[in-house]
Amino acid sequence: MSVSQEYFGETHNMVRDTVRKFVGREINPFVEEWEEQGEFPRELYGKAGEAGILGIGYPEAYGGSGGDIFLKIAACEELMRCGSSGVVAGLGSLDISIPPILSLGTEEQKSRFVPPVLKGDKISALGITEPNAGSDVANIRTKGIRKGDHYLVNGGKMFITSGARADQLTCAVRTGEEGFKGVSLLVIESDTPGYSVSRKLRKMGWWASDTAQIFFDECQVPVENLLGKEGQGFYGIMQNFQNERLQLSVIANMTAQLALEESLKYAQDREAFGRPLSGFQVTRHKLADMATLVEASREFVYRVAAKIDAGKKQIKEISMAKNFACMVSDRVTYDAVQIHGGFGYMREYLVERLYRDNRILSIGGGTQEIMKEIISRHILR
Ligand SMILES: Cc1cc2nc3c(=O)[nH]c(=O)nc-3n(C[C@H](O)[C@H](O)[C@H](O)COP(=O)(O)OP(=O)(O)OC[C@H]3O[C@@H](n4cnc5c(N)ncnc54)[C@H](O)[C@@H]3O)c2cc1C
């Protein structure tokens, strides 16, 4: 994969180098074991914090190292080289849960909730989805009723990345009327009485990331933990989606990139009927299509990212980019397994995991159908 000079300069390459070394030293030797165990050690957050990886793109005032959107993309691309998007998603749960604190929080909230997470001392997760409300965010039912100096929270959250061991949850609750106007965001600390992890969920892919169901029973959350004003939660969630969709697009592109690289190697090494697989025109053409799709998707995502970085609204474009990247990663991981034949179905081959892990990408952070709803709203009168 050639790194585009148009978007990445010296600082980005330095970050790439740091993350690449970190992945080689702290992740690659253990990643197979973590996948089988269904989690990576909690200490990895501390190590990533110490190496400055968790703070990339965040304000220096709260322990981050600043930088543009392409620093974040460079770091994500290099992390993905570990071959486990489960590790990347688990380590990256701060990237979906910290931005609402930064955009809606007070100075005191930012100073309290952000630095320990960027250091890797605390784990932060995002709690929006519920057993009965996923795409339909405005319909969440977890209640937060104000009682004096606290909110009494009752309800539960579903499919929460890093949920089993999160120390704090940026959580959507209903503090007011039905619909989106009644949704607020609270930061709920996991040691608050009434907060419990109901269960860790077993899943198709992302084995190394923990995904949990969380339960609130008369959970007393101090009013100081409300982000922004009551009723501003839906706005905070929607604003956050742009960021999450960009990250998922990058993860999809890297999933496809890795599947392509594995297939290129395999097609040249594996022989059938007295010639390498790449000797069959059908295989060569499949590889050519895969390479074309991966490159087109990567360039499109970079283009949209550059516009976001320049402060332009890209709601329609990021929805298109996510769907396109996921369509590409669906196709490329499918073809990669096909090129590997029976070995592609075996756990010791990376393409098997890429194929499984890929499936969540067109569901999480807004499904493929919801992306199409957004796009169609922008293109129809
Ligand atoms: C591994 C994993 C990690 C996750 N991590 C988190 C997390 O950290 N925090 C969090 O809050 N959530 C998380 N989620 C939840 C994820 O964001 C939701 O699963 C997703 O938004 C879809 O919601 P749902 O599962 O309730 O599906 P539903 O909303 O019930 O949708 C089911 C199907 O109906 C379709 N559909 C729904 N509405 C429409 C419509 N209007 N038009 C057309 N089709 C429609 C959907 O596209 C989908 O195909 C995670 C999920 C998984 C599996």
The ligand as a Tripos MOL2 file, in Angstrom:
@<TRIPOS>MOLECULE
LIG
   53    58     1     0     0
SMALL
NO_CHARGES

@<TRIPOS>ATOM
      1 C1        -20.0110   -5.7460   17.9390 C.3       1 LIG1
      2 C2        -20.9020   -4.5640   18.1380 C.ar      1 LIG1
      3 C3        -20.4170   -3.4400   18.8020 C.ar      1 LIG1
      4 C4        -21.2570   -2.3540   19.0470 C.ar      1 LIG1
      5 N1        -20.7960   -1.3040   19.8040 N.ar      1 LIG1
      6 C5        -21.6730   -0.3490   20.2250 C.ar      1 LIG1
      7 C6        -21.2690    0.6490   21.1760 C.ar      1 LIG1
      8 O1        -20.1250    0.6990   21.6200 O.2       1 LIG1
      9 N2        -22.2110    1.5310   21.6120 N.ar      1 LIG1
     10 C7        -23.5050    1.5140   21.1590 C.ar      1 LIG1
     11 O2        -24.2970    2.3490   21.5930 O.2       1 LIG1
     12 N3        -23.9020    0.5990   20.2360 N.ar      1 LIG1
     13 C8        -23.0270   -0.3360   19.7740 C.ar      1 LIG1
     14 N4        -23.4370   -1.2960   18.8720 N.ar      1 LIG1
     15 C9        -24.7950   -1.2620   18.3660 C.3       1 LIG1
     16 C10       -24.9400   -0.8770   16.9060 C.3       1 LIG1
     17 O3        -24.6770    0.4910   16.7310 O.3       1 LIG1
     18 C11       -26.3580   -1.2830   16.4750 C.3       1 LIG1
     19 O4        -26.3670   -2.7050   16.4160 O.3       1 LIG1
     20 C12       -26.7760   -0.6740   15.1690 C.3       1 LIG1
     21 O5        -26.9530    0.7080   15.2970 O.3       1 LIG1
     22 C13       -28.0990   -1.2880   14.6590 C.3       1 LIG1
     23 O6        -29.0760   -1.2880   15.6440 O.3       1 LIG1
     24 P1        -29.8760   -2.6380   15.9860 P.3       1 LIG1
     25 O7        -28.8690   -3.7080   16.1870 O.co2     1 LIG1
     26 O8        -30.8120   -2.3610   17.0920 O.co2     1 LIG1
     27 O9        -30.6700   -2.9970   14.6690 O.3       1 LIG1
     28 P2        -32.1090   -2.4210   14.2580 P.3       1 LIG1
     29 O10       -32.1270   -0.9440   14.3890 O.co2     1 LIG1
     30 O11       -33.1510   -3.1990   14.9630 O.co2     1 LIG1
     31 O12       -32.1270   -2.8150   12.7300 O.3       1 LIG1
     32 C14       -32.3900   -4.1290   12.2570 C.3       1 LIG1
     33 C15       -32.4420   -4.0840   10.7350 C.3       1 LIG1
     34 O13       -33.4950   -3.2150   10.3230 O.3       1 LIG1
     35 C16       -32.9990   -2.2060    9.4750 C.3       1 LIG1
     36 N5        -33.6920   -0.9440    9.7070 N.ar      1 LIG1
     37 C17       -33.9510   -0.3280   10.8950 C.ar      1 LIG1
     38 N6        -34.5450    0.8540   10.6890 N.ar      1 LIG1
     39 C18       -34.6630    1.0040    9.3450 C.ar      1 LIG1
     40 C19       -35.1920    2.0210    8.4940 C.ar      1 LIG1
     41 N7        -35.6800    3.1650    8.9940 N.pl3     1 LIG1
     42 N8        -35.1490    1.8300    7.1640 N.ar      1 LIG1
     43 C20       -34.6360    0.6930    6.6430 C.ar      1 LIG1
     44 N9        -34.1190   -0.3050    7.3840 N.ar      1 LIG1
     45 C21       -34.1260   -0.1520    8.7190 C.ar      1 LIG1
     46 C22       -31.5440   -2.0660    9.8540 C.3       1 LIG1
     47 O14       -30.7980   -1.4640    8.8270 O.3       1 LIG1
     48 C23       -31.1690   -3.5090   10.1110 C.3       1 LIG1
     49 O15       -30.8870   -4.1350    8.8980 O.3       1 LIG1
     50 C24       -22.5940   -2.3700   18.5640 C.ar      1 LIG1
     51 C25       -23.0630   -3.4820   17.8700 C.ar      1 LIG1
     52 C26       -22.2600   -4.5830   17.6780 C.ar      1 LIG1
     53 C27       -22.8330   -5.7880   16.9920 C.3       1 LIG1
@<TRIPOS>BOND
     1     1     2 1
     2     2     3 ar
     3     2    52 ar
     4     3     4 ar
     5     4     5 ar
     6     4    50 ar
     7     5     6 ar
     8     6     7 ar
     9     6    13 1
    10     7     8 2
    11     7     9 ar
    12     9    10 ar
    13    10    11 2
    14    10    12 ar
    15    12    13 ar
    16    13    14 ar
    17    14    15 1
    18    14    50 ar
    19    15    16 1
    20    16    17 1
    21    16    18 1
    22    18    19 1
    23    18    20 1
    24    20    21 1
    25    20    22 1
    26    22    23 1
    27    23    24 1
    28    24    25 2
    29    24    26 1
    30    24    27 1
    31    27    28 1
    32    28    29 2
    33    28    30 1
    34    28    31 1
    35    31    32 1
    36    32    33 1
    37    33    34 1
    38    33    48 1
    39    34    35 1
    40    35    36 1
    41    35    46 1
    42    36    37 ar
    43    36    45 ar
    44    37    38 ar
    45    38    39 ar
    46    39    40 ar
    47    39    45 ar
    48    40    41 1
    49    40    42 ar
    50    42    43 ar
    51    43    44 ar
    52    44    45 ar
    53    46    47 1
    54    46    48 1
    55    48    49 1
    56    50    51 ar
    57    51    52 ar
    58    52    53 1
@<TRIPOS>SUBSTRUCTURE
     1 LIG1         1 GROUP 0 **** ****
